[in-house]
């Protein structure tokens, strides 16, 4: 094994002496971690030396940002904490865009970044490699908290506290950094045998539940928006029960996709950007919003003007009333929905003050008519290719398969039309950065196999976004990870091209020179095929039946449905 002199980082003789890195590895293992993502780095070698004495599985990406996406995907797919090891300076900074997605979406992660030796800290410009004035300050915008550990004896408690914070709602990534010499120096601390991290309780206040129940039980036109917090809080069962008690139509945001059964008679599905849905939600006399800020997409680009009262439930207090005034309930979505469900049961048993009445229509008929109106509007546009393309993908994907979507036109369609069935739909709409799909799918596949589930997942990217993570074909091949990667090649940044054409009549800087994706994948040893749009379903089915990674390339130009926030 390699050890390093903390002052010079020069190799010294091999040793089995325990160091600060062992405390990191032992604590993570005691907390239940099984897999770590990252890239080795000079100041982080103490971590990697220690992993040689531990049992953590390490997946080495080719770019730190992709390591962050992979840890994110691991967590989303398994419900466990994603763990990320980072080097100092450039390595740490390169991860930040990936961490922004995890932070925006509420994905629990523990990030362990190395740091220059203690003597270089404090913004002294000693000229050390990778030196930053304040590295953890760089992570302040994209993580829940940041910790600098300066003594090895503090490592177990700091990681345990970080883990607790990561899994406590609102969940998210937590940043720890440890100087090189703290990781490398021999220690007297005995091996970590146990560590405990339990999520902090985040229930709703009793008087707020009572008031919300009063509003809901008296509502004639209740409706529900289920955001991503509903899924993170595992509130699906309570949501279904509440919706059925109230006979309230439910629409899911892109992050909430799958929180409510797609084909339920009260399901408005996920057509949140459609004016027909906006009109319906505006007409609700009580609108319950769960785990959503009513932000840009959910509000149909801030054109949403509700006329009724709003109940807003979110674990993040900064979200409450951030876009609309209402009864704000700061709580974990799952706990809040469970409390509301029980209280509603009691209230409705005593007295149901109103039956749903949407101007003479039943809620079930209203849902049916609204979905028909959406379909009619789409069929009135030249979108037959797009509708069939998405339907063919959906038909090919097994009902329980998890899918990971980059910021590409197919994903924007997926936000609205994708029925997750028994699987899960994941996209990068939290922060909206490019490059999420493939590395997140890699992390997901690794995680699913780690917890004993079928690992095959689907990633969907455009040609532009795929170039952000194309190097991870090497990672997928090295670890034989079962990811099928669909690349929709339209020759550029398709959605930006469409936006520019709509706004200015021409597109600038959207066209891209790109590789032959089939040959490029094959050069990594990854099987790949190019097919016409009408053959995408068969190609995906073949990919799903294969072993290890594979790529399907479709060269086609997809269009988006017409935006309704600009008027019909």
KATA-V308908 format. One record per helix or strand of 3 or more residues. SS is the DSSP state (@ for helix, = for strand). FROM is the first residue (numbers start at 0). TO is the last residue. Records with the same first field share a line. If there is no record, write none. Layout:
SS: FROM-TO  FROM-TO
This chain:
@: 19-30  41-50  63-77  89-93  95-104  117-119  134-137  151-166  179-183  205-217  227-231  235-245  274-282  332-349  362-378  383-395  408-416  435-449  462-465  471-477  493-503  516-522  532-544
=: 34-37  56-59  81-85  108-114  145-148  172-178  221-225  248-251  285-289  308-313  326-329  402-404  424-426  456-461  482-488  526-530  549-554
